[in-house]
Each structure stands twice: as structure tokens, then as C-alpha cells.
Amino acid sequence: MKAIEYPIVKLYLDEARKAFNECLYLSCIAVCGITSEIMIREKAADMKERENISRILKTLLKRGKISEKQFIVFEKIREIRNRYVHLNLGTNAEASFYGGVVEENGTATFVVEYIRQADDPESELLKFHRLFAETDSKEMLRLVEETLSELEISVVK
């Protein structure tokens, strides 16, 4: 199967890499999310369901246009992107954000308590936010590049 040349994906992927290299991690995450959505919408070009990415992904999987592995990767990209784009800024922002981020390895309680007990909780919250954004942006780039390869979407000029 010949790779599909898609220059717009190259533009966005280059932008995401530049953002990461300049330590603009939130920008990298946002642009990786856009790149992922471009790939999803390309796979769904013949579908009428164009509004909800989650629903489109489920339909693509059901129709065999993406594999189970690709579905999981796209969902992971969407989940990371949404965690930053739709950040809960209420009184428990640190609990909702970091609880969701680090719950998997059992450190959520520690992180939230550390932030709450700090002399300057807001400053500590921002430090952790930046740390997680750096890690997540690196993971987003890896996932997007892996998916491009699997979907045989070429990013050459």
C-alpha cells in the first residue's frame, strides 16, 4: 500500500516538534491533538458523522477503517489533549487534574497533599503542571508519529 502524502500533517507535526523543542509543552499538546484530528477526519472523509471525534473513532473501528490498536492510541491522544484543553479550574483544580494524571501509578494522593501543604500551593501546582505537560507532550509526539506510520500517511513535502 502506497503512503498517502499529506503536507498539512507535516506542517502541524513540524509545529508540534518546534513547540516541544522550545519547551512550549501546552502548545505541543494542542497541535498534536489537531494533527490527530486531521488524521481521524481523513480516515472518516466518506462519513456523515463529522462532529464528535469519539463517535467517529468508534464508527471507524466498527467499519474496520482503523485497528483496535489505532483506536486505543487515538483515544489516548484525545484523553491527554482534553486534560489540558478542558482543565477544571475550580477550587479543586489540582485534585481533578493531577488525580487524573497520576492515579495510574498510585501517587495522586501524595501529589495533591504535597501541593496543598506547600508554602505557595499555586506555585507548586504550576511546577507539577509543567512537569506533567512536558511528559505528556513527549508522549503525544510519540503517539502521533507512531500512528502516522501505521496509517501510512507520509509527511514528506
One Martini backbone bead per residue (centre of mass of N, CA, C, O) as a GRO file, in nm:
protein
  157
    1MET     BB    1   0.094   0.038   0.025
    2LYS     BB    2   0.065   0.361  -0.037
    3ALA     BB    3   0.150   0.650   0.073
    4ILE     BB    4   0.003   0.929   0.200
    5GLU     BB    5   0.013   1.254   0.105
    6TYR     BB    6   0.026   1.510   0.382
    7PRO     BB    7   0.126   1.829   0.429
    8ILE     BB    8  -0.041   1.929   0.678
    9VAL     BB    9   0.083   1.730   0.877
   10LYS     BB   10   0.369   1.837   0.861
   11LEU     BB   11   0.313   2.117   0.964
   12TYR     BB   12   0.205   2.027   1.247
   13LEU     BB   13   0.440   1.846   1.334
   14ASP     BB   14   0.657   2.063   1.320
   15GLU     BB   15   0.520   2.247   1.529
   16ALA     BB   16   0.528   2.048   1.764
   17ARG     BB   17   0.835   2.012   1.773
   18LYS     BB   18   0.905   2.307   1.818
   19ALA     BB   19   0.750   2.341   2.080
   20PHE     BB   20   0.908   2.130   2.237
   21ASN     BB   21   1.198   2.255   2.192
   22GLU     BB   22   1.075   2.535   2.339
   23CYS     BB   23   0.892   2.445   2.590
   24LEU     BB   24   0.584   2.427   2.453
   25TYR     BB   25   0.379   2.200   2.573
   26LEU     BB   26   0.088   2.297   2.525
   27SER     BB   27   0.122   2.341   2.224
   28CYS     BB   28   0.200   2.056   2.151
   29ILE     BB   29  -0.060   1.921   2.246
   30ALA     BB   30  -0.256   2.077   2.065
   31VAL     BB   31  -0.121   2.002   1.788
   32CYS     BB   32  -0.144   1.697   1.820
   33GLY     BB   33  -0.451   1.700   1.830
   34ILE     BB   34  -0.489   1.815   1.547
   35THR     BB   35  -0.337   1.596   1.393
   36SER     BB   36  -0.520   1.367   1.479
   37GLU     BB   37  -0.783   1.487   1.362
   38ILE     BB   38  -0.692   1.484   1.071
   39MET     BB   39  -0.660   1.178   1.051
   40ILE     BB   40  -0.947   1.103   1.126
   41ARG     BB   41  -1.093   1.271   0.903
   42GLU     BB   42  -0.959   1.123   0.669
   43LYS     BB   43  -1.083   0.840   0.741
   44ALA     BB   44  -1.388   1.003   0.746
   45ALA     BB   45  -1.463   1.136   0.465
   46ASP     BB   46  -1.731   0.937   0.404
   47MET     BB   47  -1.869   1.055   0.649
   48LYS     BB   48  -2.127   1.213   0.833
   49GLU     BB   49  -1.980   1.194   1.098
   50ARG     BB   50  -1.819   1.513   1.212
   51GLU     BB   51  -1.834   1.611   1.523
   52ASN     BB   52  -1.750   1.345   1.697
   53ILE     BB   53  -1.463   1.186   1.765
   54SER     BB   54  -1.548   0.943   1.933
   55ARG     BB   55  -1.767   0.844   1.735
   56ILE     BB   56  -1.585   0.817   1.490
   57LEU     BB   57  -1.392   0.606   1.605
   58LYS     BB   58  -1.605   0.385   1.652
   59THR     BB   59  -1.688   0.367   1.353
   60LEU     BB   60  -1.411   0.299   1.233
   61LEU     BB   61  -1.378   0.038   1.389
   62LYS     BB   62  -1.639  -0.106   1.297
   63ARG     BB   63  -1.545  -0.068   0.976
   64GLY     BB   64  -1.218  -0.119   0.964
   65LYS     BB   65  -1.035   0.161   0.936
   66ILE     BB   66  -0.938   0.075   1.223
   67SER     BB   67  -0.768  -0.040   1.471
   68GLU     BB   68  -0.754  -0.113   1.796
   69LYS     BB   69  -0.483   0.024   1.842
   70GLN     BB   70  -0.556   0.296   1.707
   71PHE     BB   71  -0.791   0.360   1.889
   72ILE     BB   72  -0.629   0.373   2.153
   73VAL     BB   73  -0.436   0.597   2.063
   74PHE     BB   74  -0.646   0.815   1.996
   75GLU     BB   75  -0.769   0.818   2.282
   76LYS     BB   76  -0.511   0.904   2.428
   77ILE     BB   77  -0.474   1.170   2.284
   78ARG     BB   78  -0.751   1.286   2.363
   79GLU     BB   79  -0.713   1.268   2.670
   80ILE     BB   80  -0.470   1.452   2.696
   81ARG     BB   81  -0.580   1.701   2.557
   82ASN     BB   82  -0.834   1.738   2.741
   83ARG     BB   83  -0.682   1.786   3.010
   84TYR     BB   84  -0.579   2.075   2.903
   85VAL     BB   85  -0.823   2.213   2.752
   86HIS     BB   86  -1.035   2.106   3.004
   87LEU     BB   87  -0.960   2.248   3.258
   88ASN     BB   88  -1.024   2.247   3.593
   89LEU     BB   89  -1.072   2.572   3.771
   90GLY     BB   90  -1.146   2.505   4.036
   91THR     BB   91  -1.085   2.443   4.370
   92ASN     BB   92  -0.987   2.133   4.253
   93ALA     BB   93  -0.770   2.131   4.026
   94GLU     BB   94  -0.542   1.949   4.133
   95ALA     BB   95  -0.718   1.697   4.176
   96SER     BB   96  -0.835   1.662   3.890
   97PHE     BB   97  -0.569   1.660   3.734
   98TYR     BB   98  -0.365   1.483   3.908
   99GLY     BB   99  -0.549   1.252   3.965
  100GLY     BB  100  -0.572   1.169   3.661
  101VAL     BB  101  -0.267   1.140   3.597
  102VAL     BB  102  -0.153   0.963   3.873
  103GLU     BB  103  -0.341   0.724   3.948
  104GLU     BB  104  -0.201   0.478   3.810
  105ASN     BB  105   0.067   0.503   4.025
  106GLY     BB  106  -0.045   0.607   4.324
  107THR     BB  107   0.026   0.949   4.359
  108ALA     BB  108  -0.212   1.147   4.396
  109THR     BB  109  -0.224   1.203   4.699
  110PHE     BB  110   0.059   1.313   4.731
  111VAL     BB  111   0.045   1.552   4.536
  112VAL     BB  112  -0.197   1.699   4.658
  113GLU     BB  113  -0.077   1.730   4.946
  114TYR     BB  114   0.178   1.881   4.869
  115ILE     BB  115   0.038   2.127   4.749
  116ARG     BB  116  -0.141   2.207   4.997
  117GLN     BB  117   0.128   2.229   5.203
  118ALA     BB  118   0.249   2.448   5.070
  119ASP     BB  119   0.346   2.774   5.083
  120ASP     BB  120   0.295   2.773   4.747
  121PRO     BB  121   0.057   2.616   4.582
  122GLU     BB  122   0.050   2.753   4.304
  123SER     BB  123   0.348   2.706   4.231
  124GLU     BB  124   0.341   2.397   4.260
  125LEU     BB  125   0.123   2.344   4.053
  126LEU     BB  126   0.286   2.458   3.811
  127LYS     BB  127   0.522   2.263   3.826
  128PHE     BB  128   0.356   2.005   3.780
  129HIS     BB  129   0.222   2.088   3.521
  130ARG     BB  130   0.485   2.112   3.358
  131LEU     BB  131   0.587   1.828   3.399
  132PHE     BB  132   0.339   1.687   3.269
  133ALA     BB  133   0.348   1.836   2.998
  134GLU     BB  134   0.618   1.729   2.907
  135THR     BB  135   0.548   1.429   2.915
  136ASP     BB  136   0.289   1.443   2.737
  137SER     BB  137   0.418   1.569   2.481
  138LYS     BB  138   0.610   1.338   2.424
  139GLU     BB  139   0.387   1.124   2.397
  140MET     BB  140   0.227   1.256   2.170
  141LEU     BB  141   0.445   1.250   1.955
  142ARG     BB  142   0.480   0.945   1.952
  143LEU     BB  143   0.185   0.870   1.880
  144VAL     BB  144   0.162   1.028   1.615
  145GLU     BB  145   0.402   0.896   1.466
  146GLU     BB  146   0.299   0.605   1.489
  147THR     BB  147   0.028   0.654   1.340
  148LEU     BB  148   0.135   0.751   1.073
  149SER     BB  149   0.277   0.489   1.003
  150GLU     BB  150   0.030   0.294   1.023
  151LEU     BB  151  -0.146   0.478   0.809
  152GLU     BB  152   0.037   0.575   0.578
  153ILE     BB  153   0.136   0.878   0.638
  154SER     BB  154   0.291   1.118   0.471
  155VAL     BB  155   0.533   1.403   0.548
  156VAL     BB  156   0.609   1.487   0.283
  157LYS     BB  157   0.633   1.742   0.037
   0.00000   0.00000   0.00000
